[in-house]
Amino acid sequence: MSQLNDVAGRVEAVTPEEIPAEMASPTSTPLPTLKVALLGCGVVGSAVATMLVRNGDDLASRVGARLELIGIAVRRPERPRPDVPVDPSLFTADADTLVRSADVVIEVIGGIDPARELILTAMKHGASVVTANKALLAEDGPTLYAAAAENNVDLYYEAAVAGAIPIVRPMRESLVGDDVQRVLGIVNGTTNFVLDKMDSTGAGFAETVEQAQALGYAEADPTADVEGFDAAAKAAILASLAFHTRVSIDQVHREGITEVSAADIQAAREMDAVVKLLAICELVRDDSGAPSAVSVRVHPAMIARSHPLASVRDAYNAVFVEASAAGELMFYGKGAGGEPTSSAVLGDVVAVARHRLAGGHGPAESAYADLPVAAMGQATTRYHISLAVADRPGVLAQVASAFAEHGVSIETVRQRVLGEGDESRASLVIVTHHATDSALAATVDALTGLDTVDAVVSWMRVEGA
Ligand code: HSE
């Protein structure tokens, strides 16, 4: 008979007065304790420490064990931190010793070193790990997963992608019975803020980044965000989960938003679209329909205003998932910030703590599909191309031939005459049907060489259809 049945049986047999004090209510039974170590006490770490302490009783009830914060590893433990409501003696510079005695280690230091060694040491000593470290997961996820499996512990990382938004667990668990076809994510709040402001004000990129910096939305050095590195790390993690295939950050094609001009934003407006920096993870299928590769890329793209992602404003994030059976799903919310990110961290802490009590662990790495990562040239999408051309007979035919010769089919053409007389010029805006990136690049090269084409003013991918 299980212990639960045994207790229920005995309770039925006695009067209320006879119930022993420790069984009178669930809260009166002393709970076991799990030791939690926190690595890092920046914006996210201090929010995590605060939630752990302030919500201690509720978390204990939800887990079935008290979560005892046994230490917080920081570089300067002597620094006063009045906003973090913990005993100052918990701060230590000795992260290595700290992780050896914990049941659960929360890593919010970020970066590769020393985070990687600390996580590996923690696992070796039997701790489950909760991390927000997208850079480390995107660079060396398989090493961490292998250590988790070897040591029979959990590796959870909901906060590594899109802050507060639950997307890792839906991918790892809720959607694991389905086939994910495509993931389109706005996973970087800084760039979404900048592009959204460019759209609403008509201002250029440099000016808008300065504004974003003044408002605290962009870092003093915004490179990781505006060049797409942050989004590329998240794309690698999402693609690995979606397609059961290892994808590292160096396999992600990456273009940032520094070249996006006010004219590009205006061009998007004219076709009732917005420009977003998208993290795109797609399953590529062969002629028989079988999955043959994955395409993983980060680049600016036009997306129709009618698409749900177009309504993601300011610094918000969203991840749009297309799955065979589930259809379209969108996950939306705050992608950064101390409290939103700590919500995701604490959710993981509760999950791994529950597993420890139950004596099991959550999902391990799933990389069985082992698909190749397709070269960017094989990626297929639609394109918006803006040309400055001479306005005389035969120009449109020549331009159309350049597309046809490279197998790129034109969906729409719009011409606007820019001048009068024999030397008049025109602007041509062409939107294509789906074509490969290499076919489009070859078409652009061919257009550049035509004497009737003054310039390929710009081209941009069009996603979401
Ligand atoms: N810098 C990121 C952003 C948040 O702007 O969304 C952390 O990944």
Residues whose N, C-alpha, C, O or C-beta is under 5 A from the ligand:
A	BS01	HSE	V187 N188 G189 T190 D225 D230 G335 A336
